[in-house]
Amino acid sequence: MKRFWGLTPWMLEITIVFSYIIHKMLDVYIIAGLLVLNAIIGYTQEEKASKAVELLKKACK
């Protein structure tokens, strides 16, 4: 959920709202899809990094 907090996600969310208000539905779908895709990619990268750190900690013991 923290992937949707911050200056850039907030600007994109505001853009989604404005696009919806002016009935630019294609823009709404594209921006929302990219926002969700970015959150998914960020989450998977963070998980991989956490696993790598744990392996490094185990290897240094």
Helices and strands as residue ranges (DSSP letters): G 2-4, H 7-21, H 25-60
